[in-house]
Amino acid sequence: VAVFGYFMLHMRLRNLCFCLVWHCVYSTMVFHKLTGSQVKVQCNDGSPAGFYYRQGINQTRWILHLQGGGFCYDKTSCFSRWKYARHLMSSKKYKPTINDLPGLLSPNKQHNPYWYDANVLFLPYCTSDSYCGAATNTTLNFSFLGSFLVPDTIAELKANFGYNNATEILFTGSSAGAEGLLPNSNVMDALKPEGSKLWVFSDSGWFLDFPPLHKGDCHSIGSCTEQGGLMRGFNLWNPAPIPSCIDARPQSEHWQCMLARYTEPYIVPPALWLQFRFDAAQMGHDGIHHEPKSPALLKSNMYNKLPKI
């Protein structure tokens, strides 16, 4: 009995140590800068873009996630963004490692039963263009080169991270990151290893372009609709949406190719779209800056209009 008890204690301690070490190794993501003569992407301020990487248990499964964070479209919005959200325009203060990302990026099997074992890339957002820009040296002294982040990242993964062995790939993004899936899903499909499967999962990126409940003037932060910002951004970013979408529209409507309801028919890989009815960003674009907090507010005249938008 004593020997059995000692054996069980030893096994418990051994398993505990294994779990602690596994958590330490597999929950930590390390930042890798994208540099070199072939790299085109960079942050708004010229600092190097890059990605956080965590090696998974299964070396053939991959998740690539685009971070959200809005965008800027003119001098006022970009200078305000630089003042109050510089981490979305520069990598200079990025941490060398990050830990414990939630949801689909988690290595915890209980929290993420289907993708816990995958290699994970978290691509921090520092180009302010919904990952579609191709403009350098703009009049604002900022570059907008987000369209190069995905192809430059894939080139690095193929060269140094074993991406050529991928069999299953999940391409995800939230908010502006989900909007960034639109111009980049077909790029991912074209660059995927032969024989691999690619799926796209959009979280809160199906923005609407209907007339807002309360129209702003786009002259101050938070006063612009999604379509108003995209129209202005297209003049600044030199964007690269899906070519087939662009070809199907007159030039005055090219900005629509950064909205899911216009672009979805042209996306090649299978895609799943998740959108909340009371999405805070969408309501802000529509001039509603307070989420409903009670049944009484939900019944109010303002929120009764939402389903009609």
N, C-alpha and C positions, 0 to 999 in steps of 0.2 A: 504493500500500500504506500509506504514511504517512497519507494523508488518510482512508482507510478505518479505519485503527487509531484515529485521533483521533475519528472519528465513533462508533465502537463504544465508546470510553472515555467520550465525552460522553453516549451513550445510557444506559450503565450508571450513571453518576453521576446522570443525570436520574431514572432509575427508582429508584435508591437514595433520592434526596431525596424522591421521591413517596411511596415506601413509608414512610419515616420520618414524613413529614407526615401521611399517611393513618393510621398507627398512633397518632400523637399525638392526632389529631382523633377518630378513631372508637373508640379504646379507653377514652377518658376519659368518665366518667359524672358529671353535675352534679346536685347535690341541689336539689330544688325543694320549698319548704314549701307546705303546703296551708293557706291562710289566707283570711279573708273572712267576710262575714256569713252566707253560705250553707253554709259548711263545718261539719260536725258532728264529724268525727273529730279526735281528739287523743291524745297519748300518755298513759300512766297518770298522769304527774305534771302534765299540763296543757300541756306543751310541744307545739308544732305537729308533727303527723305530716307525711309527704311521700313523695317518691320520687326515686330516682336515674334520670336519663334519658340515653340515648345515641342520637343520630340515626343511622339506618342509611342504607345506599346506596339501598335500596328503600323509598320512603316509604309504601307501601301495606301493608307487612308489619309485624306487631307481636308482641312477646313481653312479657308481664307476669308477673313472678315474685314470689311471696310468700316472704319469708325465714322460716326456721324458728327454733325456740328455746324449745320447751316452753310452759308456762303456769303461772300460780299460781291458787290456789283458796281460800285462807283467810289469816288473819293471819300464821301461821308461814311459809308458803311465799312469800307476797308480800313480807314484810319481809326474808326471806333473799334473795330475788331482787333486791330493791332494794339490798341490801348487796353482793352478789357479782356481779350481772349487770345493773347499772343501765342499761347501753346497750340493754337489751331493754325498758326502761320509760320512757326519756326520749330526746329528740332533741338535748338541749343540747350534747352533745359529738360530734355527727355531723360527719364531715369534709365540707367543701364539694364535694370530688370524690373518686371512687374509680376504680381502673383495673384492667384485665385480669381481669375475671370469667371463670370457666372454663365449659366445657361448652356448653350451649345458649345461654348469654349471651355467648359469645365472638364477636368480629368476625373471627376467624381462620378462613378458609375451610377450611384443612387440618384444624382441630380441630372445626369446626362447619359441615360442607358444606351442610346443608339450610337453616339459619337465620342464617348469618353476616351476611347483608345486611339484617336486620330492624332496625326501631327497637326498642330494649330499655328496659324499665322494671324496675328492681329496687326492690321496696317493702320497706324495712327494717321490722322487727317491733318495735313498742314498746307494744302494748296488752295482752299477756299473756293473751289470751282465745281463741286460735286464730281470730282474725279474725271472731268471731261476736257480741261483746258490744254492749250498748246501755245501759250503766249509768253514770250520773254521780253524783259526790258520795257514794260508798259509805261505809260505816262505817270503812273503812280509809284514807279520804282519797285514794283512787285512783279514777280513772275507767277503765271498760272499754268502749271505743267502737270496737272493731275492725270491727264490721259496717258502719261508714260509710266505711272506707278505700277500698274498691273503687268505690262509686258517686261519692264525692267526687273520686277520682282520674280517673275517666272523664269527669266533668263538666269538669275542668280540661283534660284532653287534647282534648276536643271544642272547647273555647273557644279554646285557645292553641297546640295542637300538631298540628293536622291529622288528628286521629283519625277524623273523619268520612269520610276518604278510604281508610280501612282496607279491605282485601279479604280478608286472611288474618290470624287472631289465634290465638296460642298462649298459653294461660293455664296457668301452672305454679306449683309450690310444692314445698318439701321439708319433711318432718317435720311440725312444727306448721303450717308454711305449706301443706303438702299437705292437712292436716286442714282448713285454712282454705278450700281449694277447695270443700269440701262445701257450706257455706252460701252461697258466692259464685258458683258456676258458673252458676246460673240467672239471677243478677243480671247477670253478664257477658253472658249470652245475650240478655237483655231489652234491654240497652243497646248491643249491637253495631250498627254501621252497617248500613243496609238492604242486603241482597245479599252481605254479608261472610260468611266461613266462620270458625267458632270451634272449636278443639279444646282439650281439657283433658288435661294430663299431670301425674299425681301421682307424686312421688318419695318413697317411704318414709312414706306417710301412711295405710296400711291397717292400723290398729292393731286388736288383738284384745281381746275382753272376756271371755275364758275365765278360769277360776280359775287363779291364778298357782302356780308351783312352790313359792315361798316367800312367804307372805302377810305384808305389812307392815301398819302401823297408820295410815298417812297422817299421823302426827303429826310426822314429820321428813322433810326433803328426800330424795327417792329411795325412800321407803317406800310409795308409793301406786301402785296400778295405773292404767292409762289410764282405765278406767271409774270407779274411785274418785275420781280427780281431776275427771273430767267431771261426775259427780254433784254434787260439792261446788261446782264452778265454776258450774254452772247456777243455783245459789242466789245467786251473787255477781254474775254478769255480765249478767243480764237478756238472755239470748242470743236470736238471731234465725236459727234454722236454716231449712231449706226448709219452707214452710208445709204442703205436701202430706204430708211425712213426719210432722210434728207431728200433723196431723189423723188420721193412721192409727194413733196410739198413745195409750194412756192417759197422763195427766200424769206418772205415776211413771216412765214410760219415755221421756220427751221427750229426755233426755240421749243416748239412743241415736242420735238424729239428727245427732250429731257424730261418728259412727263410719261408715266407708265401707260396711261390709257391710249396714247398714240404710238408708243414704242413697242408695247408687248407683242403685237402681231409679228414683229420682225426679229424677235429674240429666238435663237435657234435651240439652245438647251431647254429642257423642261424646267418650269419655274413655278414656285408657290408664293402667293402674295398674302401677307398678313397686314391688316390695317384696322386700327381701333376707330370706332365710330366717333368718339370724342378725343381725337388725337390733338394734343396740346399745341403742336406746331401748326397743324392745319387750322385750328380755331384761331390761333394768333394771326395767321395770314388773313383770316376772314374778319379781323377786327374784334375778336372775342378773346379777351386776355384773362379771363377767370373761368376755370373749369367749374361745372355745376357741382355743388357740394350737398345738395339736398333734393328730395323729390319735388319740393315746391319750385325750386329753380328749374328743374327739368321740365316742369309743366308751364314755365313762363313763356311768354310770346317769343322771346329771343330763341330759345332752344327748340321750340316747336317749328321754327323755320328751317332748322338744320337739315332735316331729311329732304327738304325741297331743293337744297343747294346742288 
